[in-house]
């Protein structure tokens, strides 16, 4: 090898070593800046500082470790799948330009429609409108399950106050109801007076730790009562009930009525948008059919 070739070889080797050193210095700087590397997949690195963003403050060491392991695995699986796709798919299969453009168009149209609707949708709904819609569309508010107004409690089966409490629970007198509340606070494990609002019978069953059909079938003379394995009585007084198949009380479904009214108004605004777009385009010669 002549002197010129030796010099050129030395320059190339020095350049390669220099590039490798610069790369190593950059990697080291990144690791120092980001913190300790906690996982690595191919050329991808996960730093502790990134991982800590996904661990809730105040989590116990055991919970933190479990969440960290879960997130690291998810991070690795995602990158491994992506790397495999990059390796195995053809250039044509990896070309997602058309799909991205369709998604962009769909997203832009959706955002404009939302802006158009938000600017024009009347969200004020009066009580009169609510009641009219409810009365005009009773089938829309037919119940799949009963709804009830109730007072209920869980109390030791040996309590001497059960008879008195049941009498007060069933009373139409507000003072008697208040007495039941006061007495139950001393002798019952749980007491709730929910007689002023409607609830799904499933909610009541969950409150009393049973299945709603069992609760429903056990109602006799407005009371449902049973004993659990801990020798506690579960007692519910059904002040009012609307059975399944009947129209729900307006007080129970008022929010649903309002949501339906808003939904129909929104649909009308969207139809108006489509109509105006075509009419304006034809009028301005932007849309022409040959």
JOTA-V616463 format. One line per field, one symbol per residue. phi: phi as a letter, one per 30 degrees, with the letter a starting at -180 (. if undefined). psi: psi as a letter, one per 40 degrees, with the letter a starting at -180 (. if undefined). A space follows every 50 residues. Layout:
phi=???
psi=???
//
This chain:
phi=.dddddddddddddddddddddddddddddddddjddcabbicdbccedd dddccddiddedddddddddddddeddddddddddddcddeddddceddd ddddddddddddeddddedcddcdbdddddddddddbdddcdddbdcbca bbabbeddddcedddddddddddddddddddddddcccdabbccdcbdbd dddddddcibcddddddcdbhicbaaccdcicccbbccdbbcddjcddde ddceddedddddddddddddddddddeddddddchdbbcc
psi=hiddddddddddddddddddddddddddddddddahheihhbehihiddd ddeehiheiiddddddddddddddddddddddddddddiidddehedddd ddddddddddddddddddeehhehhidddddddddefddefhhdiiiihi hiihihdeheeddddddddeiehdddddddddddedeidhhhhfeeiiii dddddddefiidddddeehhfeihhihaeefihhhhhhdihhiieihiid ddeddddddddddddddddddddddddddddddefdhhh.
//
